[in-house]
Amino acid sequence: MADIINLRQARKAHKRRQGEALAAANRAKFGQTKSQRTLHSAEALREGRVVDGAELDND
């Protein structure tokens, strides 16, 4: 005989697994720690200053 399952619990478990998979995908896509974000922004600012300092004046 087949096992008796509670469909409500099975639906909830299935939805939970889908949510966990979506969360893992989002962590891989968007996940950066605060220190990584600040490091990247500081590097971008520094690169912008270097580029601005290397511009020639067209007088």
Secondary structure in CASP SS format (residue, H / E / C, confidence):
PFRMAT SS
TARGET T0000
AUTHOR 0000-0000-0000
METHOD secondary structure of the structure
MODEL  1
M C 1.00
A C 1.00
D C 1.00
I C 1.00
I C 1.00
N C 1.00
L H 1.00
R H 1.00
Q H 1.00
A H 1.00
R H 1.00
K H 1.00
A H 1.00
H H 1.00
K H 1.00
R H 1.00
R H 1.00
Q H 1.00
G H 1.00
E H 1.00
A H 1.00
L H 1.00
A H 1.00
A H 1.00
A H 1.00
N H 1.00
R H 1.00
A H 1.00
K H 1.00
F H 1.00
G C 1.00
Q C 1.00
T C 1.00
K H 1.00
S H 1.00
Q H 1.00
R H 1.00
T H 1.00
L H 1.00
H H 1.00
S H 1.00
A H 1.00
E H 1.00
A H 1.00
L H 1.00
R H 1.00
E H 1.00
G H 1.00
R H 1.00
V H 1.00
V H 1.00
D H 1.00
G H 1.00
A C 1.00
E C 1.00
L C 1.00
D C 1.00
N C 1.00
D C 1.00
END
